[in-house]
Amino acid sequence: MLTIYKNSKLYQDIIAGNWEEELEVEKYEEVKELVANLTIRMEFAMLGASNPVMLRGRLPEQKEQLLFELDSIIHDIGEERLRNYRPNLRHL
């Protein structure tokens, strides 16, 4: 996930209308695509405080479980609940 700071060039691009953030669901769809296509052994983790849902697992052993969990996030939690998470974090 991405935190945009007011003193960054990206923030200036957003203000100028040159960049628009993806939907929260689209971000999880991209992560799902990444997990689905990773073929190396690794520890996969999404544990940052700005992530509405945190995930962790070993690939390839837990790939199917991670994909199932990502599907659940996309379809069961949905855009509105995911979108409402970060604005309520005091430290961002």
Backbone as CSV, one residue per row, in Angstrom:
resi,resn,N_x,N_y,N_z,CA_x,CA_y,CA_z,C_x,C_y,C_z
1,MET,0.839,-1.163,0.000,0.000,0.000,0.000,0.891,1.236,0.000
2,LEU,0.322,2.349,-0.267,1.096,3.548,-0.499,0.622,4.670,0.415
3,THR,1.561,5.289,1.079,1.274,6.480,1.873,1.855,7.667,1.121
4,ILE,1.060,8.675,0.884,1.485,9.834,0.108,1.686,11.013,1.053
5,TYR,2.899,11.516,1.084,3.231,12.635,1.961,3.099,13.954,1.208
6,LYS,2.662,14.973,1.916,2.401,16.274,1.288,3.642,16.937,0.710
7,ASN,4.818,16.564,1.163,6.031,17.182,0.637,6.650,16.384,-0.513
8,SER,5.924,15.399,-1.061,6.463,14.564,-2.135,6.048,15.081,-3.518
9,LYS,6.820,14.686,-4.528,6.473,15.034,-5.905,5.156,14.368,-6.299
10,LEU,4.945,13.145,-5.836,3.700,12.458,-6.153,2.495,13.252,-5.648
11,TYR,2.591,13.813,-4.468,1.501,14.632,-3.932,1.226,15.805,-4.873
12,GLN,2.279,16.429,-5.348,2.115,17.552,-6.284,1.455,17.088,-7.588
13,ASP,1.827,15.911,-8.061,1.189,15.352,-9.259,-0.294,15.097,-9.032
14,ILE,-0.636,14.624,-7.854,-2.044,14.376,-7.526,-2.821,15.689,-7.526
15,ILE,-2.273,16.704,-6.874,-2.926,18.016,-6.815,-3.126,18.571,-8.223
16,ALA,-2.148,18.331,-9.106,-2.224,18.828,-10.481,-3.140,17.978,-11.364
17,GLY,-3.651,16.880,-10.816,-4.541,16.022,-11.585,-3.823,15.057,-12.515
18,ASN,-2.534,14.794,-12.266,-1.740,13.924,-13.132,-1.633,12.488,-12.636
19,TRP,-2.232,12.169,-11.502,-2.157,10.816,-10.949,-3.399,10.565,-10.110
20,GLU,-3.912,9.356,-10.212,-5.078,8.968,-9.422,-4.818,7.602,-8.800
21,GLU,-5.086,7.485,-7.525,-4.863,6.230,-6.810,-5.832,5.157,-7.292
22,GLU,-5.348,3.921,-7.330,-6.203,2.789,-7.658,-7.235,2.571,-6.563
23,LEU,-8.286,1.863,-6.906,-9.229,1.423,-5.893,-8.532,0.443,-4.969
24,GLU,-8.977,0.351,-3.734,-8.390,-0.592,-2.775,-8.498,-2.026,-3.282
25,VAL,-9.642,-2.384,-3.840,-9.843,-3.734,-4.366,-8.847,-4.019,-5.489
26,GLU,-8.569,-3.029,-6.334,-7.601,-3.227,-7.412,-6.206,-3.522,-6.858
27,LYS,-5.863,-2.888,-5.753,-4.561,-3.142,-5.133,-4.456,-4.606,-4.703
28,TYR,-5.519,-5.124,-4.103,-5.504,-6.524,-3.671,-5.552,-7.474,-4.863
29,GLU,-6.205,-7.066,-5.954,-6.195,-7.881,-7.162,-4.779,-7.976,-7.734
30,GLU,-4.019,-6.887,-7.682,-2.633,-6.910,-8.133,-1.774,-7.812,-7.253
31,VAL,-1.980,-7.737,-5.951,-1.234,-8.606,-5.033,-1.581,-10.068,-5.313
32,LYS,-2.854,-10.345,-5.562,-3.279,-11.710,-5.875,-2.591,-12.209,-7.140
33,GLU,-2.520,-11.362,-8.146,-1.843,-11.739,-9.392,-0.359,-12.029,-9.142
34,LEU,0.266,-11.203,-8.319,1.667,-11.414,-7.964,1.855,-12.766,-7.279
35,VAL,1.058,-13.031,-6.254,1.162,-14.293,-5.511,0.917,-15.483,-6.440
36,ALA,-0.077,-15.373,-7.299,-0.412,-16.470,-8.206,0.744,-16.817,-9.139
37,ASN,1.565,-15.820,-9.467,2.625,-16.040,-10.449,4.025,-16.193,-9.864
38,LEU,4.174,-16.041,-8.567,5.481,-16.259,-7.952,5.800,-17.753,-7.951
39,THR,7.009,-18.081,-8.359,7.394,-19.495,-8.430,8.588,-19.814,-7.539
40,ILE,9.116,-18.815,-6.860,10.269,-19.054,-5.996,9.821,-19.329,-4.574
41,ARG,10.644,-20.021,-3.822,10.370,-20.253,-2.399,10.646,-18.950,-1.668
42,MET,9.698,-18.514,-0.875,9.878,-17.258,-0.161,8.857,-17.114,0.953
43,GLU,9.131,-16.187,1.841,8.180,-15.766,2.869,7.490,-14.529,2.322
44,PHE,6.180,-14.617,2.126,5.391,-13.502,1.615,4.742,-12.809,2.805
45,ALA,4.853,-11.486,2.860,4.262,-10.767,3.995,3.740,-9.404,3.567
46,MET,2.551,-9.096,4.027,1.939,-7.768,3.904,1.589,-7.366,5.338
47,LEU,2.541,-6.797,6.057,2.349,-6.560,7.483,2.429,-5.095,7.866
48,GLY,2.452,-4.196,6.896,2.551,-2.775,7.204,1.291,-2.241,7.868
49,ALA,1.458,-1.250,8.714,0.325,-0.672,9.436,-0.701,-0.028,8.511
50,SER,-0.275,0.368,7.311,-1.223,0.999,6.388,-2.044,-0.010,5.600
51,ASN,-1.762,-1.306,5.770,-2.550,-2.340,5.096,-3.819,-2.620,5.891
52,PRO,-4.983,-2.486,5.259,-6.227,-2.788,5.972,-6.306,-4.237,6.449
53,VAL,-5.739,-5.144,5.672,-5.715,-6.565,6.036,-4.278,-7.039,5.873
54,MET,-3.744,-7.649,6.912,-2.369,-8.142,6.870,-2.361,-9.626,6.549
55,LEU,-1.391,-10.024,5.717,-1.257,-11.422,5.320,0.202,-11.848,5.440
56,ARG,0.364,-13.143,5.688,1.712,-13.702,5.751,1.624,-15.180,5.430
57,GLY,2.581,-15.656,4.639,2.594,-17.077,4.326,3.838,-17.460,3.558
58,ARG,4.076,-18.761,3.486,5.221,-19.297,2.757,4.780,-19.719,1.354
59,LEU,5.615,-19.357,0.390,5.355,-19.777,-0.982,6.423,-20.786,-1.385
60,PRO,6.066,-21.809,-2.097,4.754,-22.082,-2.672,3.807,-22.862,-1.751
61,GLU,4.277,-23.273,-0.574,3.481,-24.166,0.285,2.102,-23.614,0.630
62,GLN,1.983,-22.328,0.871,0.709,-21.745,1.305,0.069,-20.856,0.238
63,LYS,0.475,-21.051,-1.010,-0.031,-20.212,-2.105,-1.551,-20.270,-2.203
64,GLU,-2.117,-21.454,-2.195,-3.575,-21.575,-2.351,-4.318,-20.888,-1.201
65,GLN,-3.813,-21.005,0.016,-4.437,-20.344,1.167,-4.358,-18.823,1.025
66,LEU,-3.193,-18.321,0.612,-3.053,-16.877,0.406,-4.001,-16.384,-0.685
67,LEU,-4.123,-17.131,-1.777,-5.039,-16.743,-2.855,-6.488,-16.754,-2.373
68,PHE,-6.832,-17.743,-1.568,-8.177,-17.804,-0.990,-8.439,-16.587,-0.109
69,GLU,-7.468,-16.241,0.735,-7.625,-15.092,1.615,-7.719,-13.791,0.822
70,LEU,-6.934,-13.654,-0.230,-7.013,-12.458,-1.069,-8.372,-12.368,-1.759
71,ASP,-8.898,-13.494,-2.233,-10.252,-13.503,-2.808,-11.286,-13.052,-1.784
72,SER,-11.146,-13.535,-0.562,-12.086,-13.146,0.501,-12.020,-11.648,0.778
73,ILE,-10.819,-11.104,0.799,-10.660,-9.662,1.019,-11.365,-8.893,-0.092
74,ILE,-11.120,-9.293,-1.327,-11.680,-8.603,-2.485,-13.196,-8.679,-2.495
75,HIS,-13.736,-9.871,-2.264,-15.173,-10.077,-2.443,-15.995,-9.890,-1.173
76,ASP,-15.433,-10.213,-0.019,-16.218,-10.153,1.215,-16.055,-8.843,1.972
77,ILE,-14.847,-8.314,2.003,-14.642,-7.036,2.699,-15.060,-5.894,1.792
78,GLY,-14.536,-5.867,0.586,-14.976,-4.912,-0.411,-14.359,-3.526,-0.306
79,GLU,-14.615,-2.745,-1.333,-13.993,-1.429,-1.495,-14.284,-0.471,-0.350
80,GLU,-15.523,-0.336,0.042,-15.875,0.680,1.054,-15.167,0.445,2.382
81,ARG,-15.198,-0.772,2.866,-14.536,-1.062,4.154,-13.024,-0.934,4.046
82,LEU,-12.446,-1.386,2.938,-11.006,-1.235,2.745,-10.622,0.240,2.663
83,ARG,-11.386,1.028,1.949,-11.107,2.454,1.752,-11.193,3.224,3.069
84,ASN,-12.043,2.816,3.976,-12.245,3.551,5.236,-11.170,3.285,6.281
85,TYR,-10.274,2.356,6.034,-9.282,1.987,7.045,-8.221,3.068,7.255
86,ARG,-7.505,3.446,6.216,-6.347,4.320,6.363,-6.656,5.732,6.866
87,PRO,-7.744,6.357,6.450,-7.999,7.720,6.971,-8.134,7.789,8.491
88,ASN,-8.395,6.656,9.127,-8.556,6.637,10.568,-7.262,6.323,11.326
89,LEU,-6.166,6.148,10.606,-4.880,5.899,11.272,-4.248,7.240,11.637
90,ARG,-4.008,7.449,12.903,-3.478,8.739,13.377,-2.070,9.018,12.885
91,HIS,-1.252,7.982,12.748,0.151,8.195,12.428,0.427,8.368,10.941
92,LEU,-0.569,8.287,10.078,-0.335,8.485,8.633,-0.797,9.852,8.190
